[in-house]
């Protein structure tokens, strides 16, 4: 399958067979680097930063992912902006591109998946797969245990409540939550006064 030589088929949104030998060879090589990353000791911060730049498609300044981190391609198809932080057990099913914007924070046990399988049982039994990219904007907060499904775009500054399953696009400057995830409210003036429930922001910290 010549399409696997440059991996265009992964990003085409078409059905393909992910178990082709040519694709799995490179995929295993990527996962070796991920294994190295997850095997680092806590004080090896410089080593972790170096490995992230080797593993990911692009990495901005001051990005950090807490090990353990799991990914189908070890981050090969993931683009991180600046100052992206992800807590423990981030899973990126990066069979096609994932874009995460500057200053976005990701809670523990979050899954971002670009891959899916046909509902048609015959196609699924033969192992076919398709991939659709995911985009998370700048300055987002993705709460603990969130799952983001293929093809979703989350707008800048959005907050996704813990445990949500994001099946459709979420607009910028909103708080969204639930299964399926839906917009609860817009981010507004009250958020300039209160940081959590009725706890007020004190002093001039902006």
C-alpha positions in Angstrom: 0.0 0.0 0.0 1.9 3.0 -1.3 -0.3 5.4 0.7 1.4 4.4 3.9 4.9 5.6 2.7 4.0 9.2 3.5 1.0 8.3 5.7 -1.4 10.4 3.6 -4.1 7.8 4.1 -4.1 8.4 7.8 -5.1 12.0 7.3 -7.5 11.5 4.4 -10.6 10.7 6.5 -11.0 7.6 4.3 -11.4 4.0 5.5 -8.1 2.1 5.7 -6.5 -0.9 7.4 -4.3 0.2 10.3 -2.6 -3.2 10.6 -0.7 -2.9 7.4 3.0 -3.9 8.0 4.4 -0.6 6.6 2.3 1.5 9.0 2.9 -0.7 12.1 6.7 -0.6 11.6 6.8 3.2 12.1 4.1 3.1 14.8 6.2 0.7 16.9 9.2 3.0 16.5 7.2 5.9 17.8 6.0 3.9 20.8 9.6 3.1 21.7 10.1 6.8 22.4 6.9 6.9 24.4 8.2 4.0 26.5 11.4 5.9 27.2 9.4 9.0 28.2 7.3 7.0 30.7 10.4 5.4 32.1 12.1 8.7 33.1 12.5 9.5 36.8 10.8 12.6 38.3 14.0 14.7 38.4 14.8 14.1 34.7 12.9 17.2 33.5 15.4 18.1 30.8 15.3 14.5 29.4 11.5 14.7 29.3 11.5 18.0 27.4 14.0 16.5 24.9 11.9 13.4 24.3 8.7 15.4 23.8 10.4 17.3 21.0 11.4 14.1 19.4 8.0 12.4 19.9 5.6 15.2 18.9 4.9 16.8 15.5 5.6 20.2 17.1 6.0 21.4 20.7 6.0 25.0 21.9 7.8 26.5 24.8 7.3 25.3 28.4 5.1 22.3 27.6 4.8 19.5 30.1 3.0 16.1 30.2 3.0 14.2 33.4 3.9 10.5 32.9 2.4 8.1 32.3 1.3 9.3 28.9 -0.2 7.0 26.3 -0.6 7.5 22.5 -1.1 5.4 19.4 1.7 7.1 17.6 3.6 8.5 20.6 2.6 12.0 19.7 3.9 11.9 16.1 0.7 13.6 14.9 0.2 16.0 17.8 0.9 19.8 17.7 1.3 21.6 21.0 1.3 25.4 21.4 3.2 27.1 24.2 2.7 26.3 27.9 0.5 23.3 27.4 0.2 21.2 30.6 -1.4 17.8 30.9 -1.8 15.8 34.1 -1.3 12.0 34.6 -2.7 9.4 32.2 -3.3 11.5 29.2 -4.3 9.3 26.3 -4.0 10.7 22.7 -5.3 8.4 20.0 -3.3 10.3 17.4 -3.9 8.3 14.2 -4.3 11.7 12.6 -3.6 15.3 13.8 -4.4 16.7 17.2 -3.9 20.4 17.7 -3.8 21.9 21.3 -3.4 25.6 21.7 -1.3 27.8 24.0 -1.9 27.8 27.7 -4.3 24.9 27.6 -4.5 22.8 30.8 -5.6 19.2 30.7 -6.7 17.3 33.8 -5.9 13.7 34.7 -7.3 10.7 32.8 -8.3 12.7 29.7 -8.7 10.9 26.4 -8.5 12.6 23.0 -9.3 10.2 20.1 -9.2 10.9 16.4 -9.9 7.3 15.3 -13.1 5.5 14.8 -14.5 2.3 13.2 -17.5 1.8 10.9 -20.9 1.0 12.4 -21.3 -1.5 9.5 -20.4 -4.9 11.2 -18.8 -6.4 8.1 -16.4 -3.5 7.6 -15.6 -3.5 11.3 -14.9 -7.2 11.4 -12.3 -6.7 8.7 -10.6 -4.1 10.8 -11.3 -0.9 8.9 -10.7 2.4 10.6 -11.1 6.2 9.8 -9.5 9.2 11.4 -10.8 12.8 11.9 -8.6 15.5 13.4 -9.3 17.2 16.8 -8.6 20.8 17.7 -8.5 22.3 21.2 -8.1 26.0 21.2 -6.0 28.4 23.3 -6.3 28.8 27.0 -8.8 26.0 27.4 -9.3 23.9 30.6 -10.2 20.3 30.0 -11.4 18.7 33.2 -10.5 15.4 34.7 -11.8 12.3 32.9 -13.0 14.1 29.8 -13.3 12.2 26.5 -13.0 14.1 23.2 -14.2 12.2 20.1 -13.0 12.4 16.5 -13.6 15.5 14.5 -14.3 17.8 17.4 -13.2 21.4 17.7 -13.2 23.2 21.1 -12.9 27.0 20.9 -10.5 29.3 22.7 -11.0 29.8 26.5 -13.6 27.0 26.8 -13.9 25.0 30.0 -15.0 21.4 29.7 -16.4 19.9 32.9 -14.9 16.8 34.5 -16.2 13.5 33.1 -17.8 15.0 30.0 -17.9 13.2 26.6 -17.4 15.8 23.9 -19.2 14.6 20.7 -19.7 17.9 18.9 -17.9 21.2 18.5 -17.9 23.5 21.6 -17.8 27.3 20.9 -15.2 29.6 22.4 -15.7 31.4 25.8 -18.2 28.9 27.1 -18.4 26.4 30.0 -19.7 23.0 28.7 -20.3 19.7 30.5 -22.2 16.4 30.5 -22.7 13.2 28.4 -23.0 14.3 25.7 -21.2 17.5 26.4 -23.4 20.6 26.0 -22.8 24.3 26.6 -23.9 25.2 30.1 -23.2 29.0 30.0 -21.0 31.6 28.5 -18.0 32.9 30.4 -18.9 36.4 31.6 -18.6 39.2 34.2 -19.2 36.9 37.2 -16.1 35.0 36.3 -14.1 38.2 36.8 -15.2 38.2 40.4 -15.4 34.6 41.5 -12.8 31.8 40.8 -14.8 28.9 42.3 -18.5 29.0 43.3 -18.8 31.9 45.8 -15.1 32.3 46.4 -14.0 35.8 45.3 -10.8 36.7 43.6 -8.8 38.8 46.0 -6.4 41.6 45.0 -5.2 42.7 41.6 -3.9 39.4 40.1 -4.6 40.1 36.5 
